[in-house]
């Protein structure tokens, strides 16, 4: 089962009790920047999604689009499954939403860094024969060692979906590498 924070579990449980799986209103204790952060995290994890709000029928609005329309938040099938609820064949979003979710899930493996960035230099160093050590990457990028480790674990592994290999080599230390492109 997916690990949820208490706040995420409360939000999804409340949404599951509503006919349209609408996430709004959020718990009263969740306001401002904290609400935005929780919602953005849940959208990124695929637990909820933004859909057009039906303002005429009194649907609560999460965000105004600037053209007189607004969006609301609804729990996705993945969000309901995270709290152990199987949706009853009801779609929580327009017909195009499943394709959007599929694209979002595939996005980490299709992202590519811009040319000339430090991240691109990091990838080039790791793809070079022999890979690179933390010290070599620090010298090339000017980053701190903890930033290099964070970039490898976060940006390369999690966001880009790259398979970073690591091995200890005598006289050199821990060497990180990527398979050639």
C-alpha positions in Angstrom: 0.0 0.0 0.0 1.2 3.5 -0.8 2.6 5.5 2.1 0.5 8.6 2.7 0.9 11.5 5.1 -1.9 11.9 7.6 -3.1 15.0 5.7 -3.1 13.2 2.4 -5.1 10.4 3.9 -7.7 12.8 5.4 -8.0 14.6 2.0 -8.5 11.4 0.0 -10.9 9.9 2.6 -13.1 13.0 2.5 -13.0 13.0 -1.3 -14.0 9.3 -1.5 -17.1 10.1 0.5 -18.3 12.7 -2.1 -20.2 11.7 -5.2 -17.8 13.4 -7.6 -14.7 12.5 -5.6 -14.1 16.3 -5.2 -11.2 17.1 -3.0 -12.6 20.6 -2.0 -13.1 21.8 0.6 -9.7 21.0 2.1 -9.6 20.5 5.9 -10.0 23.8 7.7 -6.5 23.6 9.3 -4.9 23.5 5.9 -4.5 27.0 4.4 -2.2 29.2 2.3 1.2 27.9 1.3 0.7 24.6 3.2 -2.4 23.8 1.2 -0.7 24.6 -2.0 2.3 22.4 -1.2 0.1 19.5 -0.2 -2.0 19.8 -3.3 1.0 20.1 -5.6 2.6 17.0 -4.0 -0.6 15.0 -4.4 -0.9 16.1 -8.1 2.7 15.1 -8.7 2.1 11.7 -7.2 -1.0 11.2 -9.3 -3.4 11.1 -6.2 -5.5 14.0 -7.4 -5.9 16.1 -10.5 -7.2 19.4 -11.7 -10.3 19.4 -13.8 -12.6 22.2 -15.1 -15.0 23.3 -12.4 -18.7 23.6 -13.0 -19.1 27.0 -11.3 -22.8 27.3 -12.3 -23.6 24.2 -10.2 -21.8 25.6 -7.2 -18.6 23.5 -7.6 -15.8 24.9 -5.5 -12.9 26.4 -7.4 -9.2 25.6 -6.6 -7.7 27.9 -9.2 -9.0 30.5 -11.6 -7.7 30.2 -15.2 -8.1 33.9 -16.0 -10.7 33.5 -18.7 -13.6 33.3 -16.4 -13.2 29.5 -15.9 -11.8 27.7 -12.9 -10.5 24.3 -11.9 -11.3 22.1 -9.1 -9.5 19.1 -7.6 -10.7 15.5 -7.8 -9.3 12.2 -6.4 -7.9 9.9 -9.1 -8.2 6.1 -9.2 -4.6 6.0 -7.9 -5.5 8.3 -5.0 -8.5 6.1 -4.1 -6.4 3.0 -4.4 -3.9 4.5 -2.1 -6.5 4.6 0.7 -7.7 1.1 -0.2 -10.9 2.0 -2.2 -11.6 0.6 -5.6 -13.6 3.1 -7.7 -16.9 1.8 -8.8 -16.4 2.2 -12.6 -17.0 6.0 -12.3 -14.6 8.2 -14.1 -13.3 11.1 -11.9 -12.3 13.2 -14.9 -12.9 13.9 -18.5 -12.2 11.2 -21.1 -8.8 12.6 -22.0 -7.5 12.4 -18.4 -6.3 8.8 -18.5 -4.1 9.7 -21.4 -2.7 12.6 -19.4 -2.0 10.4 -16.5 -0.2 7.9 -18.7 1.9 10.7 -20.2 2.7 12.0 -16.6 3.9 8.6 -15.6 6.0 8.2 -18.7 7.5 11.8 -18.4 10.4 10.9 -16.1 12.0 8.6 -18.8 11.4 11.1 -21.6 12.8 14.3 -20.0 16.1 15.5 -21.3 18.3 18.3 -19.7 19.0 21.5 -21.7 22.4 21.6 -23.4 25.1 23.5 -21.6 23.7 23.1 -18.1 25.6 21.6 -15.1 23.1 18.7 -15.2 24.0 18.0 -18.8 27.7 18.2 -17.8 27.1 15.7 -15.0 25.4 13.3 -17.3 28.2 13.6 -19.8 30.8 12.9 -17.1 28.9 9.8 -15.9 28.5 8.5 -19.5 32.2 8.9 -20.2 34.4 5.7 -20.0 35.3 5.2 -16.4 32.5 7.4 -15.0 33.3 10.0 -12.4 33.8 10.4 -8.7 32.1 12.9 -6.4 35.4 14.9 -6.2 35.7 15.0 -10.0 32.1 16.2 -10.4 32.6 18.8 -7.6 35.7 20.2 -9.5 33.8 20.3 -12.8 30.5 21.9 -11.6 31.5 23.9 -8.5 28.7 22.1 -6.5 29.2 20.9 -3.0 29.5 17.1 -2.5 26.0 16.9 -0.9 24.6 18.7 -4.0 26.2 16.2 -6.3 24.8 13.3 -4.4 21.3 14.9 -4.4 21.5 15.5 -8.1 22.4 11.9 -8.7 19.7 10.5 -6.5 17.0 13.1 -7.2 17.4 14.6 -10.7 19.0 11.7 -12.5 17.5 8.6 -10.8 14.0 9.9 -9.8 13.2 12.6 -12.3 15.0 11.4 -15.4 14.7 7.7 -14.5 18.4 7.0 -15.3 20.1 3.9 -14.0 23.2 5.3 -12.2 25.7 2.5 -11.4 28.1 2.9 -8.5 31.2 0.9 -7.6 34.4 1.2 -5.5 37.6 1.2 -7.5 41.0 0.8 -5.8 43.0 4.1 -5.8 40.0 6.1 -7.1 37.2 5.6 -4.6 33.5 5.3 -5.4 32.9 5.9 -9.1 29.4 6.6 -10.6 28.5 5.9 -14.2 25.7 5.7 -16.7 25.4 3.4 -19.6 26.3 5.1 -22.9 23.3 6.9 -24.6 
